[in-house]
Amino acid sequence: MALGQSYEVSVVGGGLGGLTAALALRHKGLRVTVLEQAAELGEVGAGIQTAPNASRILMRLGLRRQLEAIRTEPQDQVRRRWQDGSIIGLTPLGRHVQEKFNAPYWHYHRADLHRTILQACTDPLGSGPAVRIHTGSRVVDVDRTRPDRPTAVTQDGVRHEADVIIGADGVHSRVRDLIGAEDTLVFSGDMAFRTLIPGDLLRSDPATRFLFDRYQSTIWYGPGRHLVHYVIRGGEWLNIVGCVPWKAEYGEKKTFAGTTDMLVDAYADWDDRAPAILAKAKGDITCFPLYHRRRDPNWVDGQVALLGDACHAMLPYQAQGASQAMEDAAVLAEELGAVTRDNIASALQRYVNRRSRHAGMVQQASLRNQIFYRYADGPEQQARDTELGDAFDGESDVSYDWLWSGTPLDTADDESFAYRHHH
């Protein structure tokens, strides 16, 4: 793309959102540098789901074949009742979703997905200029003496000049603070724990073998807490995420290592299958406080813009955090890829106009699910369960039709679906 060749973008943060943005911008012919504070680029040991709105974006970036090699496909989304494990609601996934949304609902190990996007960013044979990656580069200042050439300064004093800086540096974004954006962070009162349990351990126990009968994405609803699990790497691991109230005894609100007993205790009075699964957690158990941002459309200041959790951090109660960051990436690349360097500021404003309301609605729905998942037994819970029993449309304030269709993109000719797929 001749227009964009002349200008440069620095992306601060090498997580899934930052790398997807880097890859999408590369495809538009822009020269991209990623500044990542960690010494090594990678992702934590945990699962992640990409709903069709995110899968579609990754496939447009030419990744279908690579994703098929690392994905596990759930056949249904199942909602279970805490007390007896009975199924309240069931949404078909698998082939149904592929046909309806022209994109799949897939599960991955986070590290596998991250590596796949990273390889596409740096592949010398890929479309557009290869992305440059700098690790061990913690940004401590954004120098905007020249507003048209903002400069990210890292802790070792290196200055990275560019035409645009994108802050994709997460829920506690440093770039956000450096441009003087308002502090919109809210503590939810909840924490999450996540861990991976070996599939072999679960298969060998008659009490937990049912998890492998049919791959499903499962949410257990209960009073004041809920539990999510699904299989990744084709059955090698069961990914577990539990969300429970934060306790004062955990000390300052920081990430800490949990214990197996803690998990089992949190769900001790639930259907026997829940503690039976959790008792098998042997590896790392990471516990962390859950924050979200209140809705706020201020994501841009001059030629610095925010992306993903830096501008619209949401609770994981819609499993859309990374997916919404990927939507940001796709829209940002469309807008920046269509202008010369003289029109960057207006392109960034259009990016916000196209994305802030959409992401804000997903933030709201995720926040609302904190209550909706967790009614105490009684009339509200019964009404919810009845509604879910009838509904194909998922559990939230926003419909899956709307959510999984994603933000409309200009790219009508969908390269990723132009080729025959051999299954």
C-alpha positions in Angstrom: 0.0 0.0 0.0 1.8 3.0 -1.3 0.2 5.6 1.1 1.4 4.1 4.3 5.0 3.1 3.4 6.5 6.3 4.7 5.3 6.1 8.3 6.1 4.4 11.5 4.1 3.1 14.4 5.3 2.1 17.9 3.1 -0.4 19.7 3.7 -0.4 23.5 2.9 -3.9 24.8 3.5 -7.3 23.2 0.4 -9.1 24.4 -2.3 -10.6 22.2 -3.9 -7.1 21.4 -0.6 -5.4 20.7 0.7 -8.2 18.5 -2.6 -8.4 16.5 -2.4 -4.6 16.0 1.2 -4.9 14.9 0.4 -7.7 12.4 -2.7 -5.8 11.0 -0.6 -2.6 10.6 2.1 -4.6 8.9 -0.4 -5.9 6.4 -1.2 -2.2 5.6 2.5 -1.6 4.7 3.3 0.4 7.9 6.6 0.0 9.7 5.9 -1.3 13.2 8.0 -1.6 16.3 6.7 -3.4 19.4 8.1 -2.3 22.8 7.6 -5.0 25.4 8.7 -4.5 29.0 9.2 -8.3 29.8 12.7 -9.8 29.1 11.1 -12.5 26.9 8.0 -12.3 24.8 5.3 -14.9 25.7 2.1 -15.6 27.4 1.0 -17.2 30.7 0.0 -20.9 31.0 -3.7 -20.6 30.6 -6.5 -21.0 28.1 -8.2 -18.5 25.9 -11.3 -18.5 23.7 -11.7 -16.6 20.5 -15.3 -16.1 19.6 -16.1 -15.7 15.8 -15.7 -11.9 16.0 -12.0 -12.4 16.9 -11.4 -15.6 14.8 -12.6 -13.7 11.7 -9.9 -11.0 12.3 -7.1 -13.5 12.8 -8.2 -15.4 9.6 -8.3 -12.2 7.6 -4.6 -11.8 8.7 -3.9 -15.1 6.9 -3.6 -17.3 10.0 -6.3 -20.0 9.4 -3.9 -22.8 8.7 -1.7 -22.0 11.7 -4.7 -21.7 14.0 -6.2 -25.0 12.9 -3.0 -26.7 14.0 -3.3 -25.4 17.6 -7.0 -25.0 18.3 -9.5 -27.2 20.1 -13.1 -26.8 19.0 -15.9 -26.9 21.6 -19.2 -28.3 20.3 -21.4 -26.4 22.8 -21.5 -23.7 25.4 -23.1 -25.2 28.5 -24.4 -23.4 31.6 -24.7 -25.6 34.7 -26.4 -25.0 38.0 -24.1 -25.0 41.1 -26.1 -27.4 43.3 -26.6 -30.4 41.1 -24.7 -29.6 37.9 -27.9 -29.7 35.9 -27.8 -28.0 32.5 -29.7 -24.7 32.5 -28.7 -23.5 29.0 -27.0 -24.9 25.9 -25.7 -22.9 22.9 -24.5 -25.0 19.9 -21.0 -24.0 18.7 -18.8 -26.1 16.4 -20.1 -26.3 12.8 -23.2 -24.3 13.6 -21.2 -21.2 14.5 -18.8 -21.6 11.5 -21.7 -21.7 9.1 -23.7 -18.9 10.7 -20.9 -16.4 11.4 -18.4 -17.5 8.7 -15.8 -17.9 11.5 -15.2 -20.5 14.3 -15.4 -20.5 18.1 -12.1 -22.0 19.2 -10.1 -22.6 22.3 -6.3 -22.4 22.6 -3.4 -22.4 25.0 -2.6 -18.7 25.3 1.1 -19.3 24.6 0.3 -21.2 21.4 -2.0 -18.4 20.1 0.6 -15.7 21.1 3.4 -17.6 19.4 1.4 -17.9 16.2 0.7 -14.2 15.9 4.3 -13.3 16.9 5.7 -15.6 14.1 3.4 -13.9 11.6 4.6 -10.5 12.8 8.3 -11.3 12.3 8.1 -13.7 9.3 10.5 -12.3 6.7 8.3 -13.6 3.9 5.0 -12.1 5.3 3.1 -9.3 3.7 4.5 -5.8 4.5 7.6 -4.8 6.4 8.5 -7.3 9.2 7.6 -6.1 12.7 10.6 -5.2 14.9 10.3 -6.5 18.5 12.2 -5.0 21.4 12.0 -6.9 24.7 13.2 -5.6 28.0 11.8 -2.2 26.9 9.7 -0.6 29.6 8.3 2.7 28.5 8.8 5.4 31.2 8.0 8.5 29.2 6.2 9.7 26.0 8.0 12.8 24.7 5.7 14.9 22.6 7.8 18.0 22.1 7.1 17.3 18.4 3.4 16.4 18.4 3.8 14.8 14.9 6.7 12.5 16.0 5.8 11.2 19.5 8.7 9.4 21.1 8.5 6.5 23.5 11.4 6.6 26.0 12.4 3.3 27.7 13.9 2.9 31.1 17.4 2.4 29.6 17.1 5.8 27.9 16.5 4.6 24.4 14.3 6.9 22.4 11.9 5.3 19.9 10.6 8.0 17.6 7.5 7.3 15.5 4.5 8.9 13.8 2.0 7.1 16.0 2.3 5.5 19.4 -0.3 2.8 20.4 -0.6 2.0 24.1 -1.6 -1.7 24.2 -0.1 -2.1 27.6 -2.9 -3.6 29.5 -5.2 -2.8 32.4 -2.6 -0.8 34.3 -1.5 1.0 31.2 1.6 3.2 31.6 1.0 5.0 28.3 -2.5 5.9 29.5 -1.0 7.6 32.6 1.7 9.3 30.5 -0.8 11.0 28.2 -2.7 12.2 31.3 -5.9 10.2 30.6 -8.4 10.0 33.4 -8.0 7.1 35.9 -11.2 5.1 35.2 -10.1 1.9 36.9 -12.6 0.2 39.2 -11.9 -2.8 41.5 -14.7 -5.3 41.0 -14.5 -6.9 44.5 -13.7 -10.2 42.8 -10.7 -12.2 42.1 -10.0 -14.9 39.6 -7.8 -17.9 39.8 -6.6 -19.8 36.8 -4.8 -23.1 36.5 -4.3 -26.0 34.0 -5.2 -29.5 35.0 -3.6 -32.4 33.1 -6.2 -34.2 31.0 -4.8 -37.6 31.9 -5.5 -37.1 35.6 -9.1 -36.2 34.8 -9.6 -39.0 32.3 -8.4 -41.7 34.7 -11.0 -40.8 37.4 -14.7 -41.9 36.7 -15.9 -38.8 38.5 -14.3 -36.4 36.0 -14.1 -38.5 32.8 -17.3 -36.9 31.6 -15.3 -33.8 30.6 -13.9 -35.6 27.6 -17.2 -37.1 26.3 -17.8 -34.0 24.2 -15.7 -30.8 24.2 -17.7 -28.0 25.7 -17.2 -24.6 27.1 -18.8 -24.8 30.5 -19.9 -22.1 33.0 -21.3 -23.1 36.4 -23.6 -20.5 37.9 -23.8 -20.2 41.7 -24.5 -17.7 44.5 -21.8 -15.1 44.7 -19.3 -17.0 42.5 -19.0 -19.0 39.2 -16.6 -21.4 37.5 -15.5 -21.8 33.9 -13.7 -24.7 32.3 -12.8 -26.0 28.8 -10.3 -28.3 27.2 -7.3 -27.1 25.3 -4.5 -28.7 23.2 -6.9 -31.4 22.1 -7.4 -32.8 25.6 -3.9 -32.4 27.0 -5.2 -29.8 29.6 -8.4 -28.6 31.2 -8.3 -24.8 31.5 -9.9 -23.6 34.8 -11.0 -20.1 35.7 -12.9 -19.5 38.9 -14.2 -16.1 40.0 -14.9 -15.6 43.7 -15.1 -12.6 46.1 -11.8 -11.1 47.1 -11.0 -11.6 50.8 -9.2 -9.0 53.0 -6.8 -11.8 54.1 -5.2 -11.8 50.7 -3.6 -8.5 51.6 -2.9 -5.8 49.0 -4.6 -6.3 45.7 -1.8 -8.1 43.9 -1.4 -11.3 42.0 -0.5 -14.3 44.2 -0.1 -18.1 44.1 -3.1 -20.0 45.2 -3.4 -23.6 46.7 -5.4 -26.6 45.6 -7.2 -26.5 49.0 -8.2 -22.9 48.4 -10.0 -23.8 45.2 -11.7 -26.9 46.6 -12.9 -24.9 49.6 -14.3 -22.2 47.4 -16.7 -24.7 45.8 -17.0 -27.3 48.6 -20.8 -27.1 48.8 -21.3 -27.4 45.1 -22.2 -30.4 43.0 -19.5 -33.1 43.7 -18.1 -32.8 40.2 -16.8 -29.2 40.8 -14.6 -30.0 43.8 -13.6 -33.3 42.2 -12.2 -31.4 39.2 -10.5 -28.7 41.3 -8.9 -31.2 43.6 -6.7 -32.3 40.7 -5.1 -28.9 40.3 -1.4 -29.6 40.9 0.5 -27.0 38.9 0.7 -23.2 39.1 -2.5 -21.6 40.4 -2.5 -17.9 39.8 -4.9 -15.7 41.7 -5.4 -12.0 40.7 -7.8 -9.2 41.5 -10.3 -8.3 38.8 -10.4 -4.7 37.7 -12.4 -3.0 34.9 -12.7 0.5 33.5 -15.8 2.5 33.5 -16.9 3.4 30.0 -15.0 6.4 28.6 -14.5 7.3 24.9 -11.3 9.2 25.4 -8.7 6.9 23.9 -6.7 9.3 21.8 -4.5 12.3 22.5 -2.9 13.8 19.4 -0.9 10.9 17.7 -1.0 8.6 20.7 -3.9 6.1 21.0 -4.9 3.4 23.4 -6.0 -0.2 22.5 -7.6 -3.1 24.4 -7.5 -3.2 28.2 -5.7 0.2 28.3 -8.9 1.9 27.2 -11.8 -0.6 27.9 -10.7 -3.2 30.4 -13.6 -5.4 31.1 -14.4 -8.2 33.5 -13.9 -11.7 32.0 -17.6 -12.5 32.3 -18.2 -12.3 28.6 -14.9 -13.9 27.6 -14.3 -11.0 25.3 -11.3 -9.1 26.6 -8.7 -10.3 24.0 -11.4 -10.5 21.3 -12.3 -6.9 21.7 -8.6 -5.9 21.6 -8.4 -7.8 18.3 -11.4 -5.8 17.0 -9.6 -2.6 18.0 -6.5 -3.8 16.1 -8.5 -4.5 12.9 -10.3 -1.1 12.9 -7.1 0.8 13.8 -5.3 -0.8 10.9 -8.1 0.0 8.5 -8.0 3.7 9.5 -4.2 4.2 9.7 -3.7 2.2 6.5 -5.9 4.5 4.6 -4.1 7.8 5.3 -0.8 9.6 4.8 1.1 10.8 7.8 -0.6 14.3 7.5 -3.9 12.7 8.4 -3.0 10.4 11.3 -4.9 12.4 14.0 -8.2 12.2 12.1 -7.7 8.5 11.4 -7.2 7.9 15.1 -10.4 9.8 15.9 -12.3 7.7 13.4 -10.9 4.5 15.1 -12.3 5.7 18.4 -15.7 6.7 16.8 -16.0 3.2 15.3 -14.9 1.3 18.4 -15.6 3.1 21.7 -19.4 2.6 21.8 -19.1 -1.1 20.7 -16.4 -2.0 23.2 -18.3 0.0 25.9 -21.4 -2.1 25.3 -19.4 -5.3 25.8 -17.8 -3.8 29.0 -21.3 -3.1 30.3 -22.6 -6.6 29.5 -19.5 -8.2 31.2 -20.2 -6.1 34.3 -23.9 -7.0 34.3 -23.0 -10.7 34.2 -21.2 -10.4 37.5 -24.7 -10.2 39.0 -26.6 -12.3 36.4 -24.3 -15.4 36.8 -24.5 -15.3 40.6 -28.0 -14.8 41.8 -28.8 -16.5 45.1 -31.4 -19.2 44.7 -34.8 -17.6 44.5 -37.1 -15.9 42.1 -34.4 -14.0 40.1 -32.4 -17.1 39.7 -35.4 -19.1 38.6 -36.4 -16.4 36.0 -32.9 -16.4 34.7 -32.7 -20.2 34.4 -36.1 -20.3 32.6 -34.9 -17.5 30.2 -31.7 -19.4 29.5 -33.5 -22.7 28.9 -35.5 -21.1 26.1 -32.8 -18.9 24.6 -30.3 -19.9 22.0 -28.9 -16.4 22.3 -26.4 -16.7 25.2 -26.6 -15.3 28.6 -25.9 -11.6 28.3 -27.5 -8.2 27.7 -26.0 -8.2 24.2 -27.0 -10.9 21.8 -24.5 -13.3 20.3 -25.7 -12.3 16.9 -24.5 -8.8 17.5 -21.4 -9.7 19.6 -20.1 -12.5 17.3 -20.7 -10.5 14.1 -18.2 -7.9 15.5 -17.5 -4.3 14.4 -18.3 -3.9 10.7 -15.0 -3.9 8.7 -14.5 -2.4 5.3 -12.8 -5.5 4.0 -15.6 -7.2 2.1 -13.5 -9.6 0.1 -12.5 -12.0 2.8 -9.2 -13.6 1.7 -9.3 -16.2 4.5 -12.5 -17.7 3.2 -11.6 -17.5 -0.5 -9.6 -20.8 -0.4 -11.0 -24.3 0.0 -10.5 -25.7 3.5 -9.5 -29.3 3.9 -10.7 -30.8 7.1 
